């Protein structure tokens, strides 16, 4: 770096520190500043070193030139470089355009090939050493995962070729390959762990199948995977039910189920039986734990991986239950627990569960068992589906001195 000896300069007439002030001196200082300005190119050709705020100017680098970026709280699509030329009056003499002040500012619109106008999209924020170190740490963490990625091949494959693939690989089977599970275009992922080999087929609708290689060297049958039919449920404030899930295959709906309950006794003979040994007799039987499609209710679904509140989008009987469409689960499940004719007790429909008045102003809580499940279903049918989330629609009583108890309702997840 060039150095000027401002404080130690000696003159022929004597005296130290008598450095001559001249235009050459000022030019020398300006050249030093320009030299230091080149350090700005370490961050690239064009970037924002410091973002402006509504009260404070920022700093921008444009082709190696360091400029102030005018304060604003509403950045536009373009950045314009402007300059102001100033005259200087000294000793009765005017020095025209002796100073030139340059600065940049955001403008609303950007027009290509306009002089001194740049697209704001060209400028990135400056990456500090701290942020770069953080990125390098992330890359080192991911390097092990990258090495585990399956190598990829693509083409047209026969069943024999796929049967013989037993090492880690991802195969993109194009149209013309052997048809598997009704698909002629799909992806096969092959995983090998020791002596265990598994092949996974991914269809375009994200449905998956898998098979495994036996110790005898024979492949098992393809079986459907229901991992993408997994449901997560959470309840907020006892009444709002949130649901989250993965990618849903085509033709699969989110349905509401209720527990179908029956007596533990079986009648073996009615009043018209001809066998006197069976008349009026009862025998015990195992309880029924089956869940059935409640009123044909089909619920809405949301984006994969995001929590949302499901609403009723279809019912079996549009005349009797059509008012449930568009309602959330508290309204849909309200009919599961009802008053009896005398309004003395609450009853869970299609069960023998009641909340009787045992003592004055005292009633006991009850609940109806329900569930949410993904299945190939409509308002009039439901096939066997994926994982079911078991829940309870609860009713409990709030007792206050001097007034009749009143009921509150809510949900819980088992």
C-alpha positions in Angstrom: 0.0 0.0 0.0 1.2 3.5 -0.8 1.9 5.6 2.2 2.0 9.4 2.6 4.3 10.8 5.4 1.9 13.5 6.6 3.4 13.9 10.1 7.1 13.3 9.5 7.8 15.1 6.3 10.9 17.5 6.4 11.2 20.7 4.4 14.4 22.3 3.1 13.6 25.4 5.3 13.3 23.1 8.3 10.3 21.8 10.3 8.5 18.5 10.4 5.0 17.6 9.5 4.7 20.4 6.8 3.2 18.1 4.2 2.1 20.2 1.2 -1.7 20.3 0.7 -2.4 20.3 -3.0 -4.7 18.7 -5.6 -2.0 16.0 -6.1 -2.3 15.2 -2.4 -6.1 14.9 -2.6 -5.8 12.7 -5.7 -3.3 10.5 -3.8 -5.9 10.0 -1.0 -8.6 9.2 -3.5 -6.5 6.6 -5.3 -6.0 4.9 -2.0 -9.7 4.8 -1.4 -10.3 3.3 -4.8 -7.7 0.7 -4.1 -9.5 -0.3 -0.9 -12.9 -0.3 -2.8 -11.6 -3.3 -4.9 -12.0 -5.4 -1.8 -15.8 -5.2 -2.4 -15.3 -7.6 -5.3 -14.6 -10.4 -2.9 -18.4 -10.8 -2.5 -19.1 -10.9 -6.2 -20.1 -8.6 -9.0 -23.4 -7.3 -7.7 -24.8 -7.7 -4.2 -26.3 -5.9 -1.3 -23.8 -5.6 1.6 -26.3 -4.0 4.0 -30.0 -3.9 3.4 -31.7 -0.5 3.8 -34.5 0.2 6.3 -37.2 2.8 6.4 -34.8 5.1 8.4 -31.3 4.1 7.4 -29.5 3.8 4.1 -27.9 0.5 3.0 -24.8 -0.3 1.1 -24.8 -1.9 -2.4 -22.0 -3.2 -4.6 -22.4 -2.7 -8.4 -19.6 -3.9 -10.6 -17.0 -3.2 -7.9 -18.3 0.2 -7.0 -19.5 0.8 -3.4 -22.6 3.0 -3.3 -25.1 4.0 -0.6 -28.6 2.5 -1.2 -31.3 5.0 -0.3 -33.5 4.2 2.7 -36.9 2.6 1.9 -39.4 0.2 3.5 -40.9 -0.7 0.1 -38.2 -2.1 -2.3 -39.2 -2.1 -6.0 -38.3 -4.3 -9.0 -35.4 -2.1 -10.2 -32.3 -0.3 -8.7 -31.3 2.9 -10.4 -27.9 4.6 -10.0 -28.1 8.4 -10.0 -25.6 11.1 -9.5 -25.6 14.8 -8.4 -22.9 17.2 -9.6 -22.0 20.1 -7.3 -20.2 23.4 -8.0 -17.8 24.9 -5.5 -17.4 28.6 -4.9 -14.0 29.6 -3.5 -12.2 33.0 -3.4 -14.7 34.4 -5.9 -14.2 31.6 -8.4 -16.8 29.0 -9.3 -15.4 25.5 -9.9 -18.0 23.7 -12.0 -18.9 20.1 -11.2 -16.1 19.9 -8.7 -17.9 17.2 -6.8 -20.0 14.2 -8.0 -22.2 12.3 -5.5 -23.4 8.9 -6.7 -26.0 6.8 -5.0 -28.5 4.0 -5.7 -32.2 3.8 -5.0 -35.1 1.3 -5.5 -37.6 2.1 -8.3 -40.9 0.5 -8.9 -40.4 -0.8 -12.4 -37.5 -2.3 -14.3 -37.0 -1.9 -18.0 -34.3 -4.0 -19.7 -31.4 -2.3 -21.4 -32.0 1.0 -19.6 -28.8 2.9 -18.8 -27.9 2.9 -15.1 -31.0 0.7 -14.3 -30.5 -2.8 -12.9 -32.9 -5.6 -12.0 -33.3 -6.0 -8.2 -33.4 -9.8 -8.8 -29.7 -9.7 -9.8 -28.6 -8.7 -6.3 -28.2 -11.2 -3.5 -27.6 -10.5 0.1 -24.0 -10.7 1.2 -23.1 -14.1 2.7 -21.1 -13.5 5.9 -18.4 -15.9 7.1 -20.8 -17.0 9.9 -23.5 -18.0 7.4 -20.9 -19.7 5.1 -19.6 -21.8 8.1 -23.1 -22.8 8.9 -23.7 -24.0 5.3 -20.4 -25.9 5.3 -21.5 -27.7 8.5 -24.8 -28.6 6.8 -23.0 -30.0 3.7 -20.7 -32.1 5.9 -23.8 -33.5 7.7 -25.5 -34.3 4.4 -22.4 -35.8 2.8 -23.1 -39.1 4.5 -26.7 -39.1 3.4 -25.7 -38.3 -0.2 -23.4 -41.3 -0.2 -26.3 -43.5 0.8 -28.5 -42.4 -2.2 -29.4 -45.2 -4.5 -27.8 -45.2 -8.0 -30.4 -44.6 -10.7 -31.0 -46.5 -14.0 -33.8 -46.2 -16.4 -35.1 -48.2 -19.4 -37.5 -51.0 -20.4 -37.2 -54.1 -18.2 -38.7 -57.6 -18.2 -39.8 -59.6 -15.2 -36.7 -61.8 -15.4 -34.4 -58.8 -15.3 -36.2 -57.3 -12.3 -36.1 -60.6 -10.5 -32.4 -60.7 -10.9 -31.8 -57.2 -9.4 -30.7 -57.7 -5.8 -28.3 -54.8 -5.1 -29.1 -51.3 -4.0 -30.5 -49.4 -7.0 -33.4 -47.3 -8.2 -34.9 -48.4 -11.5 -37.1 -46.1 -13.5 -39.2 -48.6 -15.6 -40.5 -46.8 -18.7 -43.6 -47.7 -20.8 -43.0 -51.1 -22.3 -41.7 -52.7 -19.2 -43.5 -55.7 -17.6 -46.8 -54.7 -16.1 -46.9 -54.9 -12.3 -49.9 -54.2 -10.2 -51.7 -52.7 -13.1 -49.0 -50.2 -14.0 -46.7 -50.2 -17.0 -44.6 -47.2 -15.9 -43.2 -47.1 -12.3 -40.2 -47.0 -10.1 -38.5 -50.0 -8.4 -36.3 -49.3 -5.3 -34.1 -52.2 -4.4 -32.7 -52.3 -0.8 -30.2 -54.9 0.4 -29.3 -55.3 4.1 -27.0 -58.2 4.6 -28.8 -61.3 3.2 -32.1 -59.5 3.2 -33.3 -58.0 -0.1 -36.5 -56.0 -0.6 -38.0 -54.5 -3.7 -40.4 -51.5 -3.4 -42.6 -50.5 -6.3 -43.8 -46.8 -6.5 -46.7 -46.0 -8.8 -47.4 -42.6 -10.3 -50.2 -42.0 -7.8 -47.7 -42.6 -4.9 -49.2 -45.9 -4.0 -46.5 -48.4 -3.1 -46.1 -52.2 -3.1 -43.2 -54.4 -1.8 -41.9 -57.9 -1.9 -39.0 -59.7 -0.2 -36.5 -62.4 -1.3 -36.7 -65.6 0.7 -33.7 -67.6 1.9 -34.5 -70.1 -0.9 -34.0 -67.3 -3.5 -37.7 -66.9 -4.4 -39.6 -63.6 -4.4 -42.8 -63.3 -2.3 -46.0 -61.8 -3.7 -46.4 -58.1 -4.1 -48.2 -56.6 -1.0 -49.7 -53.1 -0.8 -48.0 -50.7 1.6 -50.3 -48.5 3.8 -47.6 -46.2 5.2 -49.0 -43.3 3.2 -52.4 -43.9 4.8 -51.0 -43.1 8.3 -53.1 -40.4 10.1 -52.1 -38.1 12.9 -54.8 -36.5 15.1 -54.7 -33.8 17.8 -57.4 -32.1 19.7 -57.3 -28.4 20.7 -59.6 -27.0 23.4 -61.4 -30.4 23.5 -63.7 -29.4 20.6 -61.4 -28.7 17.5 -60.0 -31.8 15.8 -56.9 -31.4 13.6 -55.7 -34.0 11.2 -52.4 -34.5 9.3 -51.3 -37.2 6.9 -49.1 -38.0 3.9 -49.8 -38.3 0.2 -53.2 -39.9 -0.4 -53.7 -42.3 -3.4 -56.4 -41.7 -5.9 -59.9 -43.1 -4.9 -59.1 -43.0 -1.1 -61.4 -41.0 1.2 -61.2 -39.9 4.9 -64.2 -41.5 6.6 -65.8 -41.3 10.0 -66.5 -44.5 11.9 -68.4 -45.4 15.0 -68.1 -48.4 17.3 -70.8 -51.0 16.7 -71.7 -52.5 20.0 -73.9 -55.5 20.8 -75.0 -57.5 23.8 -72.8 -60.1 25.3 -75.8 -62.5 25.4 -77.4 -64.3 22.5 -81.1 -65.3 22.4 -81.3 -69.0 21.4 -85.1 -69.2 21.3 -88.0 -66.8 20.9 -91.6 -67.0 22.0 -92.6 -69.0 18.9 -89.9 -71.6 19.1 -91.0 -75.2 19.1 -88.2 -76.4 21.2 -89.1 -75.9 24.9 -85.4 -76.2 25.9 -84.6 -73.1 23.9 -87.6 -70.9 24.7 -86.5 -67.8 26.5 -82.9 -69.1 26.9 -79.8 -67.0 26.5 -76.1 -67.8 26.0 -73.0 -65.7 26.2 -71.1 -64.6 23.1 -67.9 -62.6 22.4 -68.4 -58.8 22.3 -68.4 -57.2 18.8 -65.6 -54.7 18.3 -66.4 -53.8 14.7 -66.3 -50.1 13.6 -68.9 -49.1 10.9 -69.1 -46.2 8.5 -71.1 -43.6 10.4 -74.0 -42.1 8.3 -71.8 -42.5 5.2 -69.8 -39.4 6.3 -66.9 -38.5 4.1 -64.5 -35.8 5.4 -62.4 -33.3 3.5 -58.6 -33.8 3.2 -55.8 -31.2 3.1 -52.2 -30.8 1.9 -49.8 -33.6 2.7 -47.8 -32.9 5.9 -49.9 -30.0 7.1 -52.4 -29.8 9.9 -56.0 -28.9 9.0 -59.5 -29.2 10.3 -61.6 -31.7 8.3 -65.2 -30.9 7.3 -68.0 -33.1 6.1 -68.2 -33.2 2.3 -70.7 -36.0 1.8 -73.3 -38.1 3.7 -75.3 -41.2 2.8 -78.8 -39.7 3.3 -78.7 -36.2 1.7 -82.3 -35.5 2.8 -82.1 -36.5 6.5 -78.4 -35.6 7.1 -77.7 -33.1 4.4 -77.3 -30.3 6.9 -74.1 -31.9 8.1 -72.2 -31.1 4.8 -69.8 -28.3 5.5 -69.8 -28.8 9.3 -66.8 -29.8 11.5 -66.7 -32.9 13.7 -68.5 -31.4 16.7 -71.6 -30.9 14.6 -71.2 -34.2 12.7 -70.9 -36.3 15.9 -73.6 -34.5 17.9 -76.2 -37.1 16.9 -74.1 -39.9 18.5 -75.2 -38.8 22.0 -78.9 -37.8 22.5 -81.4 -37.1 25.3 -84.1 -39.7 26.0 -87.8 -38.8 25.6 -88.1 -37.3 29.1 -84.8 -35.4 28.9 -83.6 -37.2 32.1 -80.6 -38.9 30.7 -78.1 -38.9 27.8 -78.0 -42.0 25.5 -75.2 -43.2 23.1 -77.2 -44.3 20.0 -77.2 -48.0 19.0 -75.7 -49.0 22.4 -76.9 -49.7 25.9 -74.8 -46.8 27.4 -76.7 -44.2 29.4 -75.8 -41.4 31.7 -78.6 -41.8 34.4 -79.5 -39.5 37.2 -78.4 -41.5 40.2 -78.6 -38.7 42.8 -80.2 -35.3 42.8 -78.3 -32.9 40.4 -75.7 -35.6 39.7 -75.1 -37.3 36.4 -72.2 -39.4 35.1 -70.1 -38.8 32.0 -70.4 -41.1 28.9 -68.7 -41.4 25.6 -69.2 -42.8 22.1 -66.2 -44.5 20.4 -65.4 -43.2 17.0 -62.5 -43.4 14.5 -61.0 -41.8 11.5 -59.7 -44.0 8.6 -58.5 -43.7 5.0 -60.4 -46.2 2.8 -61.7 -46.6 -0.7 -65.2 -45.4 0.2 -68.2 -43.4 -0.8 -71.4 -42.4 0.9 -72.9 -45.9 0.2 -69.9 -48.2 0.6 -66.6 -48.6 2.4 -63.8 -51.2 1.8 -61.2 -52.2 4.2 -58.7 -49.3 4.6 -55.5 -48.2 6.2 -54.6 -47.4 9.8 -57.5 -46.2 12.0 -57.2 -43.6 14.7 -59.4 -44.5 17.6 -61.1 -41.5 19.3 -63.8 -40.8 21.9 -66.7 -38.3 21.6 -67.3 -37.4 25.2 -70.1 -35.9 27.3 -69.5 -34.7 30.8 -71.5 -32.7 33.3 -70.7 -29.3 34.8 -72.1 -28.9 38.3 -72.5 -25.5 39.9 -74.2 -24.9 43.3 -77.8 -23.7 43.0 -78.4 -24.6 39.4 -79.1 -27.7 37.3 -76.1 -29.5 35.9 -75.4 -28.8 32.2 -73.5 -30.9 29.7 -70.3 -30.2 27.8 -69.0 -32.2 24.9 -65.5 -32.8 23.4 -63.1 -35.2 21.8 -60.1 -37.2 22.9 -57.6 -39.5 21.1 -57.1 -43.0 22.5 
